[in-house]
Amino acid sequence: MEYIGLGPERGNLVTEETALSYAMERCGITKGEFGPDWPEFSKMLVDWFYSGNWLKEELPGETIA
């Protein structure tokens, strides 16, 4: 899966593998010593960040469960 930027993010393409680090960078978040909530937080950040100026697109042959 990849995210395709729209509006102010136009021209940006972010893969699923780099989605979290890109969102953290753009939000000014640095990863430090995160506790047991880190997996939940990281999923929520990606869901929130890419809900605006982004299209989620499946890569050929990929299925999203």
Helices and strands as residue ranges (DSSP letters): E 2-5, G 7-9, E 13-15, H 19-27, H 38-49, E 54-57
